[in-house]
Amino acid sequence: MSDLLRVLIVDDEPLARQRLLDLLEQMDDVEVAGIADSGKAAVKAIRVNRPDLVFLDVQMPGLTGLDVVRVVGPENMPATVFVTAYDQHALAAFELAALDYLLKPFEDERFFLTLQRARDTIRLRKVGELQEGLLALLQAKQPEPAKAPPRSEYLERIAVEMRGQVRVVPVEQIDFIAADGAYAELHVGEKTYVIRERMQNLEERLDPARFFRIHRSTIVQLDRVEALLTASGGDYAVRLSDNKRLRVSRGRRDELASRLGLDGLD
């Protein structure tokens, strides 16, 4: 193997994929060999791209992370680090099989330590031992992580990188989200957190019963809205409970009124 470590990222969550990509791009001797958003895409990427290392999400719709291992075959898998949101008790099978994992949300230090361990394993040509661990994991009688309670369909928290650390922001604390080019600003009270994410992805992952996109550049938490305002020029806005005012697109005004229980408002 050359000194360049070729890494495949597999996760169905856009924010999780971007988090891993941002961390890996800090390393001069790492090349991202591919990004897969499903188990099916992961199987193809592993077979075609032949990465040295894969960060593999455990719980994905369709093929789970363990299903990917079954389809590819433990003997054909690259060095593998499982990425999971499960609690420590559900990770006993990984530990028993001597396989590495990252528990979401993870800190930068934990990620780079895991990456270094994987790099050392590959350099010392011990991938065969990891493949034996994958086989043991598939054959284990312990409850598999894939049988753990399914995670929420919608985002419950968002990881934000700031000054070398990761802060987890519960979505229930967000007042509104504003677009800023390729980034999005999470407004939480008087604080603003910036993440690298498209508004479309955020809109799809946030609970529509709680959040509504009032403008192409703004998503608001509905219970923060105190009033729907109409200006003399026919423009619309909302006033939040902290007196902030946000513009509302004309095409979204009627649906917003309905969501706020203001049906029939002229």
Secondary structure by P-SEA (a helix, b strand, c coil): cccbbbbbbbcccaaaaaaaaaaaaaccccccccccccaaaaaaaaaaccccccccccccccccaaaaaaaaccccccbbbbbbccccccaaaaaaabbbbbcccccaaaaaaaaaaaaaaaaacaaaaaaaaaaaaaacccccccccccccccccbbbbbcccbbbbbccccccbbbbcccbbbbbcccbbbbbbccaaaaaaacccccccccccccccccccccccccccccbbbbbccccbbbbbbccaaaaaaaaacccccc
